[in-house]
Amino acid sequence: MELVLLGELYVALAKLGVDVELRDSIPGLTVRVHREGDRPVSGYVVLHGFHFTWWRVDNNHPATDVTGSAQRIVDYLRSDLWRGAGS
């Protein structure tokens, strides 16, 4: 089921025009968003329980809403919120 949900998220993210790659070694997706006037920002998305999680565990969205998850991931990577994620 995990790979099916990741596959659905892959398709939803691709429809939003971002670079996305399914990883063979670790079940998850690498997502790269191009930001105007800035270098691309990458993030890694995994399925944690019944939520997609990215950047850190408190960035999550229910896996039952694949389209909403994709939009939240893209919005996060296009924002400046990720810059302070490690602090």
Backbone as ProteinMPNN parsed JSONL, in Angstrom:
{"seq_chain_A": "MELVLLGELYVALAKLGVDVELRDSIPGLTVRVHREGDRPVSGYVVLHGFHFTWWRVDNNHPATDVTGSAQRIVDYLRSDLWRGAGS", "coords_chain_A": {"N_chain_A": [[0.819, -1.204, 0.0], [2.007, 1.198, 0.699], [3.777, 1.885, -1.43], [1.912, 2.27, -3.452], [0.487, 4.545, -2.582], [2.618, 6.392, -2.519], [3.184, 6.385, -5.233], [0.829, 7.535, -6.248], [1.079, 10.062, -5.106], [3.388, 10.897, -6.396], [2.445, 11.226, -9.048], [0.558, 13.291, -8.611], [2.248, 15.371, -7.74], [3.873, 15.694, -10.0], [1.975, 16.648, -11.796], [1.716, 19.189, -10.804], [3.905, 20.359, -11.765], [6.486, 20.05, -10.71], [9.824, 18.731, -10.172], [10.14, 15.347, -9.584], [11.148, 12.349, -8.006], [11.141, 8.889, -7.628], [12.518, 6.975, -5.114], [14.66, 4.16, -5.063], [16.202, 2.926, -3.094], [15.293, 3.798, -0.577], [12.032, 3.895, 0.576], [10.382, 6.491, -0.663], [9.966, 9.876, -1.859], [11.873, 12.156, -3.763], [11.642, 15.557, -4.042], [11.824, 18.377, -6.067], [11.662, 21.792, -6.234], [11.515, 24.566, -8.292], [12.457, 27.82, -7.719], [11.686, 31.135, -8.422], [14.299, 33.222, -9.396], [16.031, 32.1, -7.587], [17.928, 29.313, -6.356], [17.004, 25.84, -6.94], [14.907, 24.126, -4.542], [15.036, 21.28, -2.564], [13.284, 18.463, -1.242], [12.457, 15.649, 0.84], [10.067, 13.124, 0.819], [8.168, 10.97, 2.786], [6.092, 8.175, 3.698], [4.546, 8.206, 6.682], [3.121, 6.429, 8.991], [-0.204, 7.11, 8.532], [0.162, 9.402, 7.112], [1.651, 11.69, 4.801], [4.905, 12.828, 5.094], [7.236, 15.474, 5.251], [10.408, 17.101, 5.16], [10.495, 17.586, 8.039], [9.076, 15.89, 10.881], [6.768, 17.241, 11.768], [5.712, 18.439, 9.564], [3.229, 17.488, 7.81], [0.596, 15.652, 6.12], [-2.606, 14.166, 5.688], [-2.569, 10.969, 4.151], [-4.773, 10.169, 2.812], [-5.619, 12.265, 1.355], [-4.305, 12.914, -1.297], [-3.965, 14.852, -3.35], [-4.199, 17.26, -1.916], [-2.02, 16.914, -0.192], [0.122, 16.99, -2.009], [-0.076, 19.659, -2.902], [0.4, 21.066, -0.503], [3.038, 20.296, 0.046], [4.43, 21.405, -2.149], [3.779, 24.121, -1.764], [5.07, 24.56, 0.679], [7.797, 24.135, -0.001], [8.129, 26.184, -1.819], [7.864, 28.37, -0.243], [9.451, 30.385, 2.341], [9.673, 29.0, 4.641], [11.061, 26.588, 4.94], [13.683, 27.351, 5.247], [14.176, 27.956, 7.92], [13.834, 25.539, 9.095], [15.762, 23.835, 10.18], [16.588, 25.042, 12.472]], "CA_chain_A": [[0.0, 0.0, 0.0], [2.887, 2.362, 0.794], [4.254, 2.264, -2.759], [0.762, 2.76, -4.221], [0.245, 5.929, -2.161], [3.735, 7.2, -3.007], [2.986, 6.518, -6.678], [-0.233, 8.524, -6.461], [1.641, 11.369, -4.772], [4.31, 11.187, -7.496], [1.637, 11.735, -10.158], [-0.016, 14.578, -8.209], [3.325, 16.364, -7.731], [4.268, 15.928, -11.395], [0.939, 17.503, -12.387], [1.951, 20.55, -10.329], [5.058, 20.867, -12.5], [7.755, 19.971, -9.988], [10.635, 17.541, -10.421], [9.926, 14.35, -8.544], [11.847, 11.1, -8.286], [10.873, 7.792, -6.694], [13.784, 6.394, -4.683], [14.667, 2.705, -4.949], [16.88, 2.485, -1.88], [14.463, 4.119, 0.589], [10.694, 4.24, 0.076], [10.054, 7.901, -0.534], [10.098, 10.689, -3.063], [12.65, 13.379, -3.743], [10.875, 16.594, -4.727], [12.613, 19.596, -6.302], [10.84, 22.919, -6.671], [12.293, 25.697, -8.794], [11.974, 29.098, -7.197], [12.086, 32.236, -9.297], [15.409, 34.019, -8.909], [16.733, 31.382, -6.523], [18.227, 27.937, -6.76], [15.928, 24.903, -6.573], [14.837, 23.606, -3.18], [14.651, 19.87, -2.589], [12.788, 17.866, -0.022], [12.231, 14.221, 0.781], [8.734, 12.815, 1.34], [7.943, 9.568, 3.136], [4.799, 7.861, 4.303], [4.763, 7.945, 8.108], [1.778, 6.082, 9.445], [-1.184, 7.411, 7.49], [0.433, 10.773, 6.679], [2.868, 12.017, 4.081], [5.729, 13.7, 5.925], [8.371, 16.044, 4.526], [11.383, 17.964, 5.817], [10.539, 17.16, 9.436], [7.865, 15.122, 11.175], [5.576, 18.065, 11.981], [5.176, 18.816, 8.256], [2.553, 16.28, 7.33], [-0.761, 15.791, 5.607], [-3.18, 12.82, 5.569], [-2.349, 10.264, 2.879], [-6.07, 10.013, 2.153], [-5.79, 13.461, 0.525], [-3.075, 12.968, -2.077], [-3.884, 16.143, -4.035], [-3.915, 18.265, -0.886], [-0.648, 16.683, 0.256], [1.021, 17.495, -3.05], [-0.116, 21.12, -2.882], [1.067, 21.541, 0.723], [4.478, 20.078, -0.112], [4.914, 22.417, -3.084], [3.673, 25.426, -1.099], [6.125, 24.614, 1.695], [9.104, 24.295, -0.639], [8.166, 27.501, -2.485], [7.881, 29.402, 0.797], [10.73, 30.497, 3.032], [9.578, 28.261, 5.897], [12.073, 25.525, 5.007], [14.989, 27.926, 5.641], [14.319, 27.892, 9.376], [13.441, 24.213, 9.565], [16.824, 23.185, 10.937], [16.978, 25.808, 13.666]], "C_chain_A": [[0.862, 1.267, 0.0], [3.342, 2.827, -0.587], [3.121, 2.786, -3.638], [0.5, 4.226, -3.868], [1.375, 6.854, -2.618], [3.639, 7.41, -4.513], [1.916, 7.54, -7.01], [0.269, 9.934, -6.158], [2.617, 11.818, -5.86], [3.55, 11.833, -8.656], [1.075, 13.119, -9.819], [1.041, 15.681, -8.207], [3.775, 16.698, -9.15], [3.255, 16.825, -12.1], [1.082, 18.958, -11.963], [3.229, 21.141, -10.933], [6.375, 20.852, -11.761], [8.514, 18.716, -10.405], [10.436, 16.579, -9.267], [10.569, 13.041, -8.973], [11.503, 10.079, -7.202], [12.203, 7.121, -6.376], [13.658, 4.878, -4.55], [15.189, 2.251, -3.594], [16.057, 2.716, -0.611], [13.09, 4.502, 0.06], [10.353, 5.699, 0.368], [10.267, 8.609, -1.853], [11.036, 11.86, -2.795], [11.901, 14.386, -4.602], [11.755, 17.83, -4.867], [11.702, 20.66, -6.908], [11.771, 24.035, -7.112], [11.64, 26.976, -8.317], [12.528, 30.21, -8.063], [13.213, 33.055, -8.65], [16.239, 33.357, -7.829], [17.054, 29.986, -7.025], [17.101, 27.003, -6.315], [16.041, 24.45, -5.113], [14.344, 22.171, -3.267], [14.158, 19.427, -1.224], [12.55, 16.386, -0.236], [10.907, 13.919, 1.468], [8.645, 11.32, 1.607], [6.52, 9.411, 3.642], [5.077, 7.448, 5.737], [3.402, 7.68, 8.73], [0.81, 6.296, 8.3], [-1.055, 8.857, 7.001], [1.669, 10.8, 5.789], [3.613, 13.02, 4.948], [6.901, 14.197, 5.105], [9.147, 16.977, 5.438], [11.558, 17.625, 7.287], [9.155, 16.628, 9.797], [6.618, 15.983, 11.377], [5.043, 18.681, 10.69], [4.526, 17.577, 7.673], [1.141, 16.605, 6.871], [-1.319, 14.38, 5.423], [-2.983, 12.217, 4.173], [-3.657, 10.012, 2.143], [-6.385, 11.187, 1.233], [-4.503, 13.7, -0.263], [-2.909, 14.328, -2.747], [-3.556, 17.26, -3.05], [-2.499, 18.14, -0.352], [0.34, 17.266, -0.737], [1.07, 19.018, -3.014], [0.599, 21.674, -1.659], [2.571, 21.391, 0.631], [5.072, 21.155, -1.014], [4.867, 23.798, -2.438], [4.787, 25.605, -0.071], [7.481, 24.879, 1.047], [9.224, 25.625, -1.392], [8.217, 28.644, -1.476], [9.295, 29.512, 1.377], [10.728, 29.734, 4.353], [10.673, 27.218, 6.044], [13.423, 26.063, 5.458], [15.217, 27.837, 7.144], [14.035, 26.528, 9.947], [14.506, 23.537, 10.4], [17.186, 23.896, 12.224], [16.111, 25.491, 14.851]], "O_chain_A": [[0.505, 2.274, -0.611], [3.301, 4.02, -0.887], [3.346, 3.654, -4.481], [0.311, 5.054, -4.759], [1.119, 7.976, -3.054], [3.97, 8.484, -5.017], [2.072, 8.326, -7.946], [-0.07, 10.885, -6.862], [2.66, 12.999, -6.204], [3.967, 12.866, -9.179], [1.115, 14.021, -10.656], [0.762, 16.804, -8.627], [4.028, 17.861, -9.463], [3.634, 17.669, -12.913], [0.628, 19.86, -12.667], [3.589, 22.283, -10.646], [7.3, 21.57, -12.141], [7.93, 17.763, -10.923], [10.553, 16.963, -8.103], [10.539, 12.672, -10.147], [11.569, 10.377, -6.01], [12.936, 6.74, -7.288], [12.68, 4.373, -3.998], [14.673, 1.296, -3.014], [16.119, 1.917, 0.324], [12.991, 5.354, -0.823], [10.073, 6.074, 1.506], [10.696, 8.008, -2.837], [10.991, 12.475, -1.73], [11.565, 14.103, -5.752], [12.361, 18.278, -3.894], [11.067, 20.454, -7.942], [12.701, 24.403, -6.394], [10.439, 27.188, -8.485], [13.713, 30.216, -8.396], [13.094, 33.515, -7.515], [17.079, 34.014, -7.215], [16.493, 29.54, -8.025], [16.333, 27.341, -5.415], [17.13, 24.404, -4.54], [13.365, 21.878, -3.953], [14.57, 19.956, -0.192], [12.454, 15.925, -1.374], [10.652, 14.401, 2.572], [9.003, 10.505, 0.757], [5.842, 10.385, 3.968], [5.762, 6.455, 5.981], [2.625, 8.607, 8.964], [0.981, 5.73, 7.22], [-2.025, 9.458, 6.539], [2.613, 10.035, 5.992], [3.013, 13.956, 5.476], [7.498, 13.434, 4.345], [8.595, 17.563, 6.37], [12.684, 17.398, 7.731], [8.179, 16.89, 9.094], [5.507, 15.495, 11.173], [4.026, 19.375, 10.715], [5.202, 16.718, 7.107], [0.577, 17.655, 7.179], [-0.574, 13.478, 5.039], [-3.205, 12.876, 3.157], [-3.64, 9.673, 0.96], [-7.311, 11.115, 0.425], [-3.713, 14.584, 0.071], [-1.819, 14.9, -2.715], [-2.716, 18.114, -3.337], [-1.845, 19.149, -0.086], [1.284, 17.956, -0.353], [2.15, 19.603, -3.09], [1.334, 22.655, -1.77], [3.309, 22.263, 1.089], [6.099, 21.749, -0.684], [5.822, 24.566, -2.555], [5.376, 26.681, 0.033], [8.228, 25.748, 1.498], [10.332, 26.128, -1.575], [8.579, 29.766, -1.828], [10.211, 28.813, 0.946], [11.695, 29.819, 5.109], [11.164, 26.985, 7.149], [14.233, 25.309, 5.998], [16.352, 27.66, 7.586], [13.996, 26.366, 11.167], [14.172, 22.725, 11.264], [18.011, 23.401, 12.992], [16.31, 26.051, 15.929]]}, "name": "protein", "num_of_chains": 1, "seq": "MELVLLGELYVALAKLGVDVELRDSIPGLTVRVHREGDRPVSGYVVLHGFHFTWWRVDNNHPATDVTGSAQRIVDYLRSDLWRGAGS"}
